[in-house]
Amino acid sequence: MSGKTTGYFLRRSLWPCNLLGPLHMRRISANASRRCSSSEPTKQGNSVKRSQFIPAAESKHDWVGPPHRLSNLRPIIYHIPENETELEKQLRTLRQETEDWNHAFWTNQNITFNKEKDAFVLSQLKEKGLTERDEKGRKRALNSEEMAVFYKHFLDENCIRHANYNKDWYRRNFTITLLMGRVAFHSVWRTLAERRGWKKGSPTT
């Protein structure tokens, strides 16, 4: 792995369950649409790919990268501890799968948002008899009241999709929280067993 790629990732020693909060249904404004505000070209052909960065084998931390240009989410590579238990592996796998699921959802959502927003702006400018750019080559924009029409339409059109996202997010986060509790309990049990010389075994949870 090149030094350039490595420099993009920051290690972390302690990090809570890194799931984004659920999407609350509210009217989007210019300041409330951060996840749908990527300035990158909105091409449906862009594949939803994550970084192929692989931490060094001796790494003891999770690694966090810069925000992805389409999803606006920071990619996370979870540390695989030595002698990882089956329960710890189950937790790590679910957390990584949830990160990838979140990334895919917001990548596709932002691409759709930007594509429809651009089409809306162009249609409104055309109705006014204006071109996409002014005499100085600057891109024309609509005012906040005009854009509010599009924001409301986009939310209404994607209401069911957003509701399903929220349901899935809560389900995943609840399962991850339970697994984290089980992992913590087993870790404490294992520590006590080692200190007191108890026979090897796992408590029933």
N, C-alpha and C positions, 0 to 999 in steps of 0.2 A: 504494500500500500504506500502510495507516494506521500511525501511530507505535506503536500498541498491539501490532499484529501483529509489527512489526519488532523490538520489544523482547523478544519471546519467543525470538528466535534469537540464538545466539552464534556469532561468526565464529571460524574456526580457520585458522591459516596452515599448520601441518604436522599431519597426522593419518595414522596407519597405516591399512591396509585395515580398515575398521570393520565387521567381521563378528562376530556373536556366536559364542561357542564352541558346539560341538555339544552336543546334549542327551544327557547321560550317564544311562543307565538305572539308577536307584537308587530306593529307597523314598522317597517324598516325606514330609517332616515339615513342621511349621509353619514352620520356618526355611528349609527347602529348596525351598519352592514359591513363590519370589518372582514368577516369571513367570505363575503361575496364581493371583495373589492380588489382582487388581483389585477395589476396593470399589465400583466403579460398577455400576449396574443391568445385569443380564445379559439383554439383549433381542436375540434373533436377528435382529431387523429392522434393527439398526445396520449401516450399510454400512461397508465397509473403505475409508475415505478418508484420504488424506494431506493435509498442509497445502498450500495453494495459494500459499504465500509465494514471491515471486520477488525475489532479491537485486538490488541496483542494478547497472546495466550496468558500472560502473567497479569493482565488487567484485573482489578478487583472492584471495578465501578461500572455503573450504567453510563452510557454515552448519549449525549443529546446534541443533535445537529442544528443548523440554522433553519428558519422557517422555509418550508417548501414553496416554490414560486407559484404553485397552483392551489394547493390546499391551505396554504398559510399556516400549517402545523409543523412543529418541530419533530423530526424523526427521532425515535428513541431506540437504542439497541441495548437490551437488557443483559446484564452480566450473568454468565452461567457459573455458579459457584462450584468449587471442587466438592466432590461427593454429594452432588445434588440429589435430594430424595425425590421419590416419584411425585409426592404432593407438591414439592417446590417446583418441579418441572411442569406440573399441571398448571400451577399459578402463573409461572413465567410465560408458558405457551399461550394461555388465555389472554394475558396482558398484551403480548406481542400481536396476537390475532386481532385484538380490539383496537390497537394502535393502527394496524393496517386497514381495518374496516373503517375507522374514522377518517383516515387519509383518503381512501377511495371515495367515500361519500362526499367529502368536502371538495375534493378535486373535481368530481363530476358536477357537483352543485355549482361551484364557482364558474366552471366553463359554461354551463347552461345559463347562469345568471348574466355573465358578461356578454354572451352572444345575443341574448334576448334584449339586454339593455342597449347594446349598440344598435340593434335593429329598431328599437323603439325611438332612440334619439334621432336616427336618420329619417324615420318616417315623420316625426314631428317637425324636423327641419324642412323636409320636403313640402309639408303642408304650408309652411311659412314662405316657401319659395326661396329657401336658403340652401347653400351647399354645405358640405361637411366641414370645410375650412373657410376662414375669412380671407380678405385680400392679402393679409400678411402671412398666410399659411398656417395660422393657428387654428387648432381644432375647436369648433364651436361646442357649446354646452347649453343644457337647459337649466332653468332655475329650479330651486328646491321644490316649489309647488308643482311644477310640471313633472319632476321626477317622482314626486310622491304618488302620482297616479300609477306609474310603472311599479313602484315598490309594493303598493297595495295589491295590484294585479298579480305580481309574482308570488306573493305570500298566499293569496287566495288560490292560485293555480296549483301551488305545491303544498297545500294544507295537509292533505292526507299523507304525503311523503314525509313531511316534517314530523307529523304525529307518530308515524311508524318508526322514524329515527329515534324519537324520544323514548318510546316504549322499549326498543332494543337496547338503547343506551342504559336505561334503568335496570333492565334485566342483566346485562353484562356487568354493570358496576356492582349490583347486589351480589352476583356470583363471585366476583373478584374479592369483594369485601369479606365474604364468608371464607373463601380460601385463604386470605391473608390471616384471618383469625385462627384458622386451623393450623396453618404453618407456624404462627407464633406460639400456639399452645404446644405443638409437638416439639418445637425448639426448646421451650422451657422444660418440658418433660424430659427431653434428652439430656439437658444440662444437669438437671437434678439427679437423673439416673447415673450419670457419669461421676458426679460428686459423691453419691452415697453408695455406689457400687451395686446398684440394683441390676437385676438381670435385664438383658437387652429385650426390648419390646416396645411397641407403640400403644399409647392409650387409645381407647375407642372413642371416636367423635362422630 
